Amino acid sequence: MPRKRTLKLRCPICKKVVKNSDAEFPFCSDRCKTIDLGKWASGAYVIPSPVSDADDPIRESTPEDPDEL
Ligand SMILES: [Zn+2]
């Protein structure tokens, strides 16, 4: 009898063990899936972006600008 390998993860919301055979994997339920989506939508997960060129003045003129010459 072949053993089917089941991957188990913990639900990122409630930490309950979820099997990859579950419909809402990696979430334990549709509820947790919705909560996670809500977190993204509300900005709870913010992807850190490096702050760069903060000291440089922003150049607003374009090469097409006649005043540039
Ligand atoms: Zn959950």
N, CA, C, O and the ligand as a Tripos MOL2 file, in Angstrom:
@<TRIPOS>MOLECULE
protein
  277   275    70     0     0
PROTEIN
NO_CHARGES

@<TRIPOS>ATOM
      1 N           0.8470   -1.2080    0.0000 N.3       1 MET1
      2 CA          0.0000    0.0000    0.0000 C.3       1 MET1
      3 C           0.8800    1.2540    0.0000 C.2       1 MET1
      4 O           1.6030    1.5140    0.9620 O.2       1 MET1
      5 N           0.8140    2.0040   -1.0540 N.am      2 PRO2
      6 CA          1.6580    3.2160   -1.1340 C.3       2 PRO2
      7 C           1.2160    4.2830   -0.1530 C.2       2 PRO2
      8 O           0.0320    4.5840    0.0040 O.2       2 PRO2
      9 N           2.2090    4.8300    0.4890 N.am      3 ARG3
     10 CA          1.8840    5.8700    1.4660 C.3       3 ARG3
     11 C           1.9500    7.2290    0.8040 C.2       3 ARG3
     12 O           2.9820    7.6120    0.2530 O.2       3 ARG3
     13 N           0.8830    7.9310    0.8570 N.am      4 LYS4
     14 CA          0.8700    9.2610    0.2760 C.3       4 LYS4
     15 C           1.4620   10.2400    1.2850 C.2       4 LYS4
     16 O           1.0340   10.3220    2.4360 O.2       4 LYS4
     17 N           2.4340   10.9580    0.8230 N.am      5 ARG5
     18 CA          3.1100   11.8970    1.7010 C.3       5 ARG5
     19 C           2.2260   13.1340    1.8910 C.2       5 ARG5
     20 O           1.7870   13.7740    0.9350 O.2       5 ARG5
     21 N           1.9990   13.4250    3.1190 N.am      6 THR6
     22 CA          1.1610   14.5790    3.4160 C.3       6 THR6
     23 C           2.0060   15.6760    4.0380 C.2       6 THR6
     24 O           2.6690   15.4690    5.0540 O.2       6 THR6
     25 N           1.9760   16.8100    3.4340 N.am      7 LEU7
     26 CA          2.7060   17.9460    3.9640 C.3       7 LEU7
     27 C           1.8340   18.6540    4.9910 C.2       7 LEU7
     28 O           0.6530   18.9200    4.7670 O.2       7 LEU7
     29 N           2.4430   18.9390    6.0940 N.am      8 LYS8
     30 CA          1.6890   19.6490    7.1280 C.3       8 LYS8
     31 C           2.3430   20.9900    7.4110 C.2       8 LYS8
     32 O           3.5630   21.1020    7.5260 O.2       8 LYS8
     33 N           1.5140   21.9790    7.5160 N.am      9 LEU9
     34 CA          1.9950   23.3090    7.8810 C.3       9 LEU9
     35 C           1.0670   23.8450    8.9610 C.2       9 LEU9
     36 O          -0.0230   23.3230    9.1970 O.2       9 LEU9
     37 N           1.5270   24.8820    9.5930 N.am     10 ARG10
     38 CA          0.6490   25.5210   10.5710 C.3      10 ARG10
     39 C          -0.0290   26.7080    9.9160 C.2      10 ARG10
     40 O           0.5710   27.4640    9.1520 O.2      10 ARG10
     41 N          -1.2930   26.8400   10.2430 N.am     11 CYS11
     42 CA         -2.0560   27.9750    9.7460 C.3      11 CYS11
     43 C          -1.3790   29.2650   10.2190 C.2      11 CYS11
     44 O          -1.1580   29.4380   11.4180 O.2      11 CYS11
     45 N          -1.0530   30.1590    9.3050 N.am     12 PRO12
     46 CA         -0.3630   31.3930    9.7120 C.3      12 PRO12
     47 C          -1.2150   32.2870   10.6110 C.2      12 PRO12
     48 O          -0.6950   33.2060   11.2440 O.2      12 PRO12
     49 N          -2.4800   32.0310   10.6680 N.am     13 ILE13
     50 CA         -3.3620   32.8720   11.4730 C.3      13 ILE13
     51 C          -3.5420   32.3180   12.8770 C.2      13 ILE13
     52 O          -3.3060   33.0200   13.8600 O.2      13 ILE13
     53 N          -3.9630   31.0490   12.9760 N.am     14 CYS14
     54 CA         -4.2830   30.5060   14.2990 C.3      14 CYS14
     55 C          -3.3090   29.4280   14.7440 C.2      14 CYS14
     56 O          -3.4440   28.8820   15.8390 O.2      14 CYS14
     57 N          -2.3210   29.1140   13.8970 N.am     15 LYS15
     58 CA         -1.2610   28.1470   14.2190 C.3      15 LYS15
     59 C          -1.7520   26.7130   14.3400 C.2      15 LYS15
     60 O          -1.0520   25.8540   14.8760 O.2      15 LYS15
     61 N          -2.9160   26.4670   13.8570 N.am     16 LYS16
     62 CA         -3.4310   25.1110   13.8430 C.3      16 LYS16
     63 C          -2.7560   24.3430   12.7120 C.2      16 LYS16
     64 O          -2.4780   24.9100   11.6550 O.2      16 LYS16
     65 N          -2.4920   23.0570   12.9310 N.am     17 VAL17
     66 CA         -1.8310   22.2540   11.9070 C.3      17 VAL17
     67 C          -2.7820   22.0190   10.7390 C.2      17 VAL17
     68 O          -3.9240   21.5970   10.9220 O.2      17 VAL17
     69 N          -2.2930   22.2980    9.5450 N.am     18 VAL18
     70 CA         -3.1010   22.1300    8.3400 C.3      18 VAL18
     71 C          -2.3880   21.1730    7.3990 C.2      18 VAL18
     72 O          -1.1730   21.2690    7.2230 O.2      18 VAL18
     73 N          -3.1090   20.2720    6.8070 N.am     19 LYS19
     74 CA         -2.5340   19.3440    5.8350 C.3      19 LYS19
     75 C          -2.7040   19.9110    4.4360 C.2      19 LYS19
     76 O          -3.6610   20.6330    4.1570 O.2      19 LYS19
     77 N          -1.7620   19.5750    3.5590 N.am     20 ASN20
     78 CA         -1.8410   20.1300    2.2100 C.3      20 ASN20
     79 C          -3.0020   19.5550    1.4110 C.2      20 ASN20
     80 O          -3.2720   19.9950    0.2930 O.2      20 ASN20
     81 N          -3.6740   18.5900    1.9740 N.am     21 SER21
     82 CA         -4.8490   18.0370    1.3070 C.3      21 SER21
     83 C          -6.1000   18.8560    1.6360 C.2      21 SER21
     84 O          -7.1610   18.6730    1.0390 O.2      21 SER21
     85 N          -5.9440   19.7540    2.5950 N.am     22 ASP22
     86 CA         -7.0890   20.5840    2.9650 C.3      22 ASP22
     87 C          -7.3920   21.6160    1.8860 C.2      22 ASP22
     88 O          -6.4930   22.1130    1.2090 O.2      22 ASP22
     89 N          -8.6440   21.9180    1.7440 N.am     23 ALA23
     90 CA         -9.0870   22.8170    0.6750 C.3      23 ALA23
     91 C          -8.5090   24.2170    0.8200 C.2      23 ALA23
     92 O          -8.1880   24.8750   -0.1700 O.2      23 ALA23
     93 N          -8.3810   24.6570    2.0490 N.am     24 GLU24
     94 CA         -7.9470   26.0410    2.2740 C.3      24 GLU24
     95 C          -6.4580   26.1510    2.5890 C.2      24 GLU24
     96 O          -5.9770   27.2100    2.9930 O.2      24 GLU24
     97 N          -5.7330   25.0450    2.3990 N.am     25 PHE25
     98 CA         -4.2980   25.0530    2.6530 C.3      25 PHE25
     99 C          -3.6300   26.2650    2.0060 C.2      25 PHE25
    100 O          -3.9650   26.5790    0.8640 O.2      25 PHE25
    101 N          -2.7090   26.9610    2.6660 N.am     26 PRO26
    102 CA         -2.1190   26.6620    3.9800 C.3      26 PRO26
    103 C          -2.9140   27.2020    5.1600 C.2      26 PRO26
    104 O          -2.4060   27.2660    6.2800 O.2      26 PRO26
    105 N          -4.1370   27.5830    4.9140 N.am     27 PHE27
    106 CA         -4.9700   28.0450    6.0240 C.3      27 PHE27
    107 C          -5.8620   26.9070    6.4800 C.2      27 PHE27
    108 O          -6.1880   26.0120    5.7010 O.2      27 PHE27
    109 N          -6.2530   26.9440    7.7380 N.am     28 CYS28
    110 CA         -7.0570   25.8620    8.2800 C.3      28 CYS28
    111 C          -8.5030   25.9860    7.8520 C.2      28 CYS28
    112 O          -9.2360   24.9970    7.8340 O.2      28 CYS28
    113 N          -8.9140   27.1790    7.5130 N.am     29 SER29
    114 CA        -10.3090   27.4030    7.1740 C.3      29 SER29
    115 C         -10.4470   28.6330    6.3000 C.2      29 SER29
    116 O          -9.5270   29.4420    6.1740 O.2      29 SER29
    117 N         -11.5950   28.7500    5.7120 N.am     30 ASP30
    118 CA        -11.8590   29.9250    4.8740 C.3      30 ASP30
    119 C         -11.7980   31.1940    5.7070 C.2      30 ASP30
    120 O         -11.4500   32.2670    5.2140 O.2      30 ASP30
    121 N         -12.1390   31.0480    6.9720 N.am     31 ARG31
    122 CA        -12.1400   32.2010    7.8680 C.3      31 ARG31
    123 C         -10.7170   32.7670    8.0210 C.2      31 ARG31
    124 O         -10.5020   33.9730    7.9060 O.2      31 ARG31
    125 N          -9.7660   31.8830    8.2780 N.am     32 CYS32
    126 CA         -8.3820   32.3320    8.4500 C.3      32 CYS32
    127 C          -7.8270   32.8920    7.1450 C.2      32 CYS32
    128 O          -7.0370   33.8360    7.1470 O.2      32 CYS32
    129 N          -8.2470   32.3030    6.0430 N.am     33 LYS33
    130 CA         -7.8160   32.7880    4.7350 C.3      33 LYS33
    131 C          -8.2980   34.2300    4.5400 C.2      33 LYS33
    132 O          -7.5630   35.0890    4.0530 O.2      33 LYS33
    133 N          -9.5250   34.4620    4.9240 N.am     34 THR34
    134 CA        -10.0970   35.8060    4.7980 C.3      34 THR34
    135 C          -9.3860   36.7860    5.7200 C.2      34 THR34
    136 O          -9.1370   37.9330    5.3480 O.2      34 THR34
    137 N          -9.0630   36.3290    6.9210 N.am     35 ILE35
    138 CA         -8.3440   37.1910    7.8640 C.3      35 ILE35
    139 C          -6.9910   37.5770    7.2810 C.2      35 ILE35
    140 O          -6.5620   38.7260    7.3840 O.2      35 ILE35
    141 N          -6.3280   36.6050    6.6690 N.am     36 ASP36
    142 CA         -5.0150   36.8850    6.0900 C.3      36 ASP36
    143 C          -5.1260   37.8780    4.9460 C.2      36 ASP36
    144 O          -4.3090   38.7910    4.8250 O.2      36 ASP36
    145 N          -6.1300   37.7000    4.1140 N.am     37 LEU37
    146 CA         -6.3320   38.6390    3.0060 C.3      37 LEU37
    147 C          -6.6190   40.0260    3.5440 C.2      37 LEU37
    148 O          -6.1730   41.0260    2.9820 O.2      37 LEU37
    149 N          -7.3610   40.0820    4.6280 N.am     38 GLY38
    150 CA         -7.6750   41.3600    5.2500 C.3      38 GLY38
    151 C          -6.4310   42.0460    5.7740 C.2      38 GLY38
    152 O          -6.3180   43.2710    5.7240 O.2      38 GLY38
    153 N          -5.4910   41.2490    6.2780 N.am     39 LYS39
    154 CA         -4.2350   41.8170    6.7690 C.3      39 LYS39
    155 C          -3.4680   42.4840    5.6390 C.2      39 LYS39
    156 O          -2.9260   43.5790    5.7910 O.2      39 LYS39
    157 N          -3.4360   41.7960    4.4990 N.am     40 TRP40
    158 CA         -2.7500   42.3730    3.3450 C.3      40 TRP40
    159 C          -3.4230   43.6620    2.9230 C.2      40 TRP40
    160 O          -2.7660   44.6640    2.6390 O.2      40 TRP40
    161 N          -4.7530   43.6190    2.8870 N.am     41 ALA41
    162 CA         -5.5050   44.7720    2.4020 C.3      41 ALA41
    163 C          -5.3550   45.9670    3.3320 C.2      41 ALA41
    164 O          -5.3400   47.1120    2.8800 O.2      41 ALA41
    165 N          -5.2450   45.7040    4.6190 N.am     42 SER42
    166 CA         -5.1640   46.8070    5.5780 C.3      42 SER42
    167 C          -3.7330   47.2840    5.7900 C.2      42 SER42
    168 O          -3.4930   48.2410    6.5260 O.2      42 SER42
    169 N          -2.7890   46.6160    5.1470 N.am     43 GLY43
    170 CA         -1.4050   47.0450    5.2480 C.3      43 GLY43
    171 C          -0.6840   46.5100    6.4690 C.2      43 GLY43
    172 O           0.3490   47.0470    6.8690 O.2      43 GLY43
    173 N          -1.2240   45.4510    7.0660 N.am     44 ALA44
    174 CA         -0.5540   44.8540    8.2180 C.3      44 ALA44
    175 C           0.7830   44.2600    7.7960 C.2      44 ALA44
    176 O           1.7490   44.2590    8.5590 O.2      44 ALA44
    177 N           0.8190   43.7560    6.5710 N.am     45 TYR45
    178 CA          2.0720   43.2600    6.0300 C.3      45 TYR45
    179 C           2.6440   44.3520    5.1290 C.2      45 TYR45
    180 O           2.1240   44.6090    4.0430 O.2      45 TYR45
    181 N           3.6780   44.9670    5.5730 N.am     46 VAL46
    182 CA          4.3010   46.0000    4.7520 C.3      46 VAL46
    183 C           5.6470   45.4830    4.2760 C.2      46 VAL46
    184 O           6.5070   45.1060    5.0730 O.2      46 VAL46
    185 N           5.8050   45.4750    2.9880 N.am     47 ILE47
    186 CA          7.0780   45.0330    2.4320 C.3      47 ILE47
    187 C           8.0780   46.1690    2.6090 C.2      47 ILE47
    188 O           7.9050   47.2450    2.0380 O.2      47 ILE47
    189 N           9.1140   45.9330    3.3910 N.am     48 PRO48
    190 CA         10.0800   47.0100    3.6320 C.3      48 PRO48
    191 C          10.8330   47.3700    2.3630 C.2      48 PRO48
    192 O          11.4000   46.5100    1.6890 O.2      48 PRO48
    193 N          10.8260   48.6360    2.0590 N.am     49 SER49
    194 CA         11.5840   49.0950    0.8940 C.3      49 SER49
    195 C          12.7020   50.0110    1.3750 C.2      49 SER49
    196 O          12.4820   50.8450    2.2530 O.2      49 SER49
    197 N          13.8730   49.8680    0.8210 N.am     50 PRO50
    198 CA         14.9900   50.7060    1.2670 C.3      50 PRO50
    199 C          14.7710   52.1730    0.9210 C.2      50 PRO50
    200 O          14.3560   52.5180   -0.1850 O.2      50 PRO50
    201 N          15.0550   53.0020    1.8760 N.am     51 VAL51
    202 CA         14.9480   54.4340    1.6300 C.3      51 VAL51
    203 C          16.2460   54.8760    0.9680 C.2      51 VAL51
    204 O          17.3250   54.7900    1.5560 O.2      51 VAL51
    205 N          16.1190   55.3430   -0.2490 N.am     52 SER52
    206 CA         17.3210   55.7350   -0.9800 C.3      52 SER52
    207 C          17.1560   57.1210   -1.5750 C.2      52 SER52
    208 O          16.0390   57.5820   -1.8080 O.2      52 SER52
    209 N          18.2730   57.7770   -1.8170 N.am     53 ASP53
    210 CA         18.2870   59.0970   -2.4380 C.3      53 ASP53
    211 C          17.4790   60.1130   -1.6440 C.2      53 ASP53
    212 O          16.9300   61.0570   -2.2130 O.2      53 ASP53
    213 N          17.4080   59.9250   -0.3560 N.am     54 ALA54
    214 CA         16.6230   60.8370    0.4650 C.3      54 ALA54
    215 C          17.2440   62.2280    0.4970 C.2      54 ALA54
    216 O          16.5410   63.2240    0.6600 O.2      54 ALA54
    217 N          18.5590   62.2910    0.3420 N.am     55 ASP55
    218 CA         19.2490   63.5700    0.4050 C.3      55 ASP55
    219 C          19.3390   64.2650   -0.9560 C.2      55 ASP55
    220 O          19.6640   65.4490   -1.0410 O.2      55 ASP55
    221 N          19.0480   63.5190   -2.0040 N.am     56 ASP56
    222 CA         19.1350   64.1160   -3.3320 C.3      56 ASP56
    223 C          17.8810   64.9150   -3.6490 C.2      56 ASP56
    224 O          16.7720   64.4590   -3.3710 O.2      56 ASP56
    225 N          18.0410   66.1000   -4.2290 N.am     57 PRO57
    226 CA         16.8640   66.8580   -4.6390 C.3      57 PRO57
    227 C          16.1760   66.1660   -5.8010 C.2      57 PRO57
    228 O          16.8270   65.6150   -6.6890 O.2      57 PRO57
    229 N          14.8750   66.2020   -5.7830 N.am     58 ILE58
    230 CA         14.1190   65.5520   -6.8500 C.3      58 ILE58
    231 C          14.1520   66.4360   -8.0960 C.2      58 ILE58
    232 O          13.7410   67.5960   -8.0580 O.2      58 ILE58
    233 N          14.6370   65.8840   -9.1810 N.am     59 ARG59
    234 CA         14.6960   66.6370  -10.4240 C.3      59 ARG59
    235 C          13.3570   66.5100  -11.1290 C.2      59 ARG59
    236 O          12.9310   65.4160  -11.4990 O.2      59 ARG59
    237 N          12.7180   67.6210  -11.3030 N.am     60 GLU60
    238 CA         11.3950   67.5950  -11.9220 C.3      60 GLU60
    239 C          11.4500   67.9910  -13.3930 C.2      60 GLU60
    240 O          10.4930   67.7570  -14.1310 O.2      60 GLU60
    241 N          12.5500   68.5820  -13.8230 N.am     61 SER61
    242 CA         12.6490   68.9920  -15.2220 C.3      61 SER61
    243 C          12.9450   67.7840  -16.1060 C.2      61 SER61
    244 O          13.6220   66.8440  -15.6880 O.2      61 SER61
    245 N          12.4450   67.8220  -17.2890 N.am     62 THR62
    246 CA         12.6440   66.7410  -18.2310 C.3      62 THR62
    247 C          13.6040   67.2120  -19.3220 C.2      62 THR62
    248 O          13.7590   68.4170  -19.5220 O.2      62 THR62
    249 N          14.2420   66.2970  -20.0190 N.am     63 PRO63
    250 CA         15.1580   66.6870  -21.1210 C.3      63 PRO63
    251 C          14.4520   67.5160  -22.2000 C.2      63 PRO63
    252 O          15.0820   68.2930  -22.9180 O.2      63 PRO63
    253 N          13.1320   67.3320  -22.2960 N.am     64 GLU64
    254 CA         12.3850   68.0790  -23.3110 C.3      64 GLU64
    255 C          12.1170   69.5200  -22.8970 C.2      64 GLU64
    256 O          11.6490   70.3330  -23.6940 O.2      64 GLU64
    257 N          12.4210   69.8210  -21.6390 N.am     65 ASP65
    258 CA         12.1350   71.1590  -21.1350 C.3      65 ASP65
    259 C          13.0750   72.2020  -21.7740 C.2      65 ASP65
    260 O          14.2900   72.0890  -21.6120 O.2      65 ASP65
    261 N          12.5570   73.2030  -22.4870 N.am     66 PRO66
    262 CA         13.4170   74.1880  -23.1430 C.3      66 PRO66
    263 C          14.2340   75.0030  -22.1510 C.2      66 PRO66
    264 O          15.3070   75.4910  -22.5070 O.2      66 PRO66
    265 N          13.7740   75.1630  -20.9430 N.am     67 ASP67
    266 CA         14.5150   75.9230  -19.9430 C.3      67 ASP67
    267 C          15.7730   75.2180  -19.4810 C.2      67 ASP67
    268 O          16.6500   75.8190  -18.8610 O.2      67 ASP67
    269 N          15.8490   73.9280  -19.7950 N.am     68 GLU68
    270 CA         16.9990   73.1370  -19.3650 C.3      68 GLU68
    271 C          18.2630   73.5860  -20.0850 C.2      68 GLU68
    272 O          19.3580   73.4550  -19.5370 O.2      68 GLU68
    273 N          18.1380   74.1090  -21.2950 N.am     69 LEU69
    274 CA         19.3100   74.5020  -22.0870 C.3      69 LEU69
    275 C          19.7130   75.9220  -21.9100 C.2      69 LEU69
    276 O          20.6830   76.3690  -22.5220 O.2      69 LEU69
    277 ZN         -6.4350   29.0270   11.0860 Zn       70 ZN70
@<TRIPOS>BOND
     1     1     2 1
     2     2     3 1
     3     3     4 2
     4     3     5 am
     5     5     6 1
     6     6     7 1
     7     7     8 2
     8     7     9 am
     9     9    10 1
    10    10    11 1
    11    11    12 2
    12    11    13 am
    13    13    14 1
    14    14    15 1
    15    15    16 2
    16    15    17 am
    17    17    18 1
    18    18    19 1
    19    19    20 2
    20    19    21 am
    21    21    22 1
    22    22    23 1
    23    23    24 2
    24    23    25 am
    25    25    26 1
    26    26    27 1
    27    27    28 2
    28    27    29 am
    29    29    30 1
    30    30    31 1
    31    31    32 2
    32    31    33 am
    33    33    34 1
    34    34    35 1
    35    35    36 2
    36    35    37 am
    37    37    38 1
    38    38    39 1
    39    39    40 2
    40    39    41 am
    41    41    42 1
    42    42    43 1
    43    43    44 2
    44    43    45 am
    45    45    46 1
    46    46    47 1
    47    47    48 2
    48    47    49 am
    49    49    50 1
    50    50    51 1
    51    51    52 2
    52    51    53 am
    53    53    54 1
    54    54    55 1
    55    55    56 2
    56    55    57 am
    57    57    58 1
    58    58    59 1
    59    59    60 2
    60    59    61 am
    61    61    62 1
    62    62    63 1
    63    63    64 2
    64    63    65 am
    65    65    66 1
    66    66    67 1
    67    67    68 2
    68    67    69 am
    69    69    70 1
    70    70    71 1
    71    71    72 2
    72    71    73 am
    73    73    74 1
    74    74    75 1
    75    75    76 2
    76    75    77 am
    77    77    78 1
    78    78    79 1
    79    79    80 2
    80    79    81 am
    81    81    82 1
    82    82    83 1
    83    83    84 2
    84    83    85 am
    85    85    86 1
    86    86    87 1
    87    87    88 2
    88    87    89 am
    89    89    90 1
    90    90    91 1
    91    91    92 2
    92    91    93 am
    93    93    94 1
    94    94    95 1
    95    95    96 2
    96    95    97 am
    97    97    98 1
    98    98    99 1
    99    99   100 2
   100    99   101 am
   101   101   102 1
   102   102   103 1
   103   103   104 2
   104   103   105 am
   105   105   106 1
   106   106   107 1
   107   107   108 2
   108   107   109 am
   109   109   110 1
   110   110   111 1
   111   111   112 2
   112   111   113 am
   113   113   114 1
   114   114   115 1
   115   115   116 2
   116   115   117 am
   117   117   118 1
   118   118   119 1
   119   119   120 2
   120   119   121 am
   121   121   122 1
   122   122   123 1
   123   123   124 2
   124   123   125 am
   125   125   126 1
   126   126   127 1
   127   127   128 2
   128   127   129 am
   129   129   130 1
   130   130   131 1
   131   131   132 2
   132   131   133 am
   133   133   134 1
   134   134   135 1
   135   135   136 2
   136   135   137 am
   137   137   138 1
   138   138   139 1
   139   139   140 2
   140   139   141 am
   141   141   142 1
   142   142   143 1
   143   143   144 2
   144   143   145 am
   145   145   146 1
   146   146   147 1
   147   147   148 2
   148   147   149 am
   149   149   150 1
   150   150   151 1
   151   151   152 2
   152   151   153 am
   153   153   154 1
   154   154   155 1
   155   155   156 2
   156   155   157 am
   157   157   158 1
   158   158   159 1
   159   159   160 2
   160   159   161 am
   161   161   162 1
   162   162   163 1
   163   163   164 2
   164   163   165 am
   165   165   166 1
   166   166   167 1
   167   167   168 2
   168   167   169 am
   169   169   170 1
   170   170   171 1
   171   171   172 2
   172   171   173 am
   173   173   174 1
   174   174   175 1
   175   175   176 2
   176   175   177 am
   177   177   178 1
   178   178   179 1
   179   179   180 2
   180   179   181 am
   181   181   182 1
   182   182   183 1
   183   183   184 2
   184   183   185 am
   185   185   186 1
   186   186   187 1
   187   187   188 2
   188   187   189 am
   189   189   190 1
   190   190   191 1
   191   191   192 2
   192   191   193 am
   193   193   194 1
   194   194   195 1
   195   195   196 2
   196   195   197 am
   197   197   198 1
   198   198   199 1
   199   199   200 2
   200   199   201 am
   201   201   202 1
   202   202   203 1
   203   203   204 2
   204   203   205 am
   205   205   206 1
   206   206   207 1
   207   207   208 2
   208   207   209 am
   209   209   210 1
   210   210   211 1
   211   211   212 2
   212   211   213 am
   213   213   214 1
   214   214   215 1
   215   215   216 2
   216   215   217 am
   217   217   218 1
   218   218   219 1
   219   219   220 2
   220   219   221 am
   221   221   222 1
   222   222   223 1
   223   223   224 2
   224   223   225 am
   225   225   226 1
   226   226   227 1
   227   227   228 2
   228   227   229 am
   229   229   230 1
   230   230   231 1
   231   231   232 2
   232   231   233 am
   233   233   234 1
   234   234   235 1
   235   235   236 2
   236   235   237 am
   237   237   238 1
   238   238   239 1
   239   239   240 2
   240   239   241 am
   241   241   242 1
   242   242   243 1
   243   243   244 2
   244   243   245 am
   245   245   246 1
   246   246   247 1
   247   247   248 2
   248   247   249 am
   249   249   250 1
   250   250   251 1
   251   251   252 2
   252   251   253 am
   253   253   254 1
   254   254   255 1
   255   255   256 2
   256   255   257 am
   257   257   258 1
   258   258   259 1
   259   259   260 2
   260   259   261 am
   261   261   262 1
   262   262   263 1
   263   263   264 2
   264   263   265 am
   265   265   266 1
   266   266   267 1
   267   267   268 2
   268   267   269 am
   269   269   270 1
   270   270   271 1
   271   271   272 2
   272   271   273 am
   273   273   274 1
   274   274   275 1
   275   275   276 2
@<TRIPOS>SUBSTRUCTURE
     1 MET1         2 RESIDUE 1 A MET
     2 PRO2         6 RESIDUE 1 A PRO
     3 ARG3        10 RESIDUE 1 A ARG
     4 LYS4        14 RESIDUE 1 A LYS
     5 ARG5        18 RESIDUE 1 A ARG
     6 THR6        22 RESIDUE 1 A THR
     7 LEU7        26 RESIDUE 1 A LEU
     8 LYS8        30 RESIDUE 1 A LYS
     9 LEU9        34 RESIDUE 1 A LEU
    10 ARG10       38 RESIDUE 1 A ARG
    11 CYS11       42 RESIDUE 1 A CYS
    12 PRO12       46 RESIDUE 1 A PRO
    13 ILE13       50 RESIDUE 1 A ILE
    14 CYS14       54 RESIDUE 1 A CYS
    15 LYS15       58 RESIDUE 1 A LYS
    16 LYS16       62 RESIDUE 1 A LYS
    17 VAL17       66 RESIDUE 1 A VAL
    18 VAL18       70 RESIDUE 1 A VAL
    19 LYS19       74 RESIDUE 1 A LYS
    20 ASN20       78 RESIDUE 1 A ASN
    21 SER21       82 RESIDUE 1 A SER
    22 ASP22       86 RESIDUE 1 A ASP
    23 ALA23       90 RESIDUE 1 A ALA
    24 GLU24       94 RESIDUE 1 A GLU
    25 PHE25       98 RESIDUE 1 A PHE
    26 PRO26      102 RESIDUE 1 A PRO
    27 PHE27      106 RESIDUE 1 A PHE
    28 CYS28      110 RESIDUE 1 A CYS
    29 SER29      114 RESIDUE 1 A SER
    30 ASP30      118 RESIDUE 1 A ASP
    31 ARG31      122 RESIDUE 1 A ARG
    32 CYS32      126 RESIDUE 1 A CYS
    33 LYS33      130 RESIDUE 1 A LYS
    34 THR34      134 RESIDUE 1 A THR
    35 ILE35      138 RESIDUE 1 A ILE
    36 ASP36      142 RESIDUE 1 A ASP
    37 LEU37      146 RESIDUE 1 A LEU
    38 GLY38      150 RESIDUE 1 A GLY
    39 LYS39      154 RESIDUE 1 A LYS
    40 TRP40      158 RESIDUE 1 A TRP
    41 ALA41      162 RESIDUE 1 A ALA
    42 SER42      166 RESIDUE 1 A SER
    43 GLY43      170 RESIDUE 1 A GLY
    44 ALA44      174 RESIDUE 1 A ALA
    45 TYR45      178 RESIDUE 1 A TYR
    46 VAL46      182 RESIDUE 1 A VAL
    47 ILE47      186 RESIDUE 1 A ILE
    48 PRO48      190 RESIDUE 1 A PRO
    49 SER49      194 RESIDUE 1 A SER
    50 PRO50      198 RESIDUE 1 A PRO
    51 VAL51      202 RESIDUE 1 A VAL
    52 SER52      206 RESIDUE 1 A SER
    53 ASP53      210 RESIDUE 1 A ASP
    54 ALA54      214 RESIDUE 1 A ALA
    55 ASP55      218 RESIDUE 1 A ASP
    56 ASP56      222 RESIDUE 1 A ASP
    57 PRO57      226 RESIDUE 1 A PRO
    58 ILE58      230 RESIDUE 1 A ILE
    59 ARG59      234 RESIDUE 1 A ARG
    60 GLU60      238 RESIDUE 1 A GLU
    61 SER61      242 RESIDUE 1 A SER
    62 THR62      246 RESIDUE 1 A THR
    63 PRO63      250 RESIDUE 1 A PRO
    64 GLU64      254 RESIDUE 1 A GLU
    65 ASP65      258 RESIDUE 1 A ASP
    66 PRO66      262 RESIDUE 1 A PRO
    67 ASP67      266 RESIDUE 1 A ASP
    68 GLU68      270 RESIDUE 1 A GLU
    69 LEU69      274 RESIDUE 1 A LEU
    70 ZN70       277 GROUP 0 **** ****
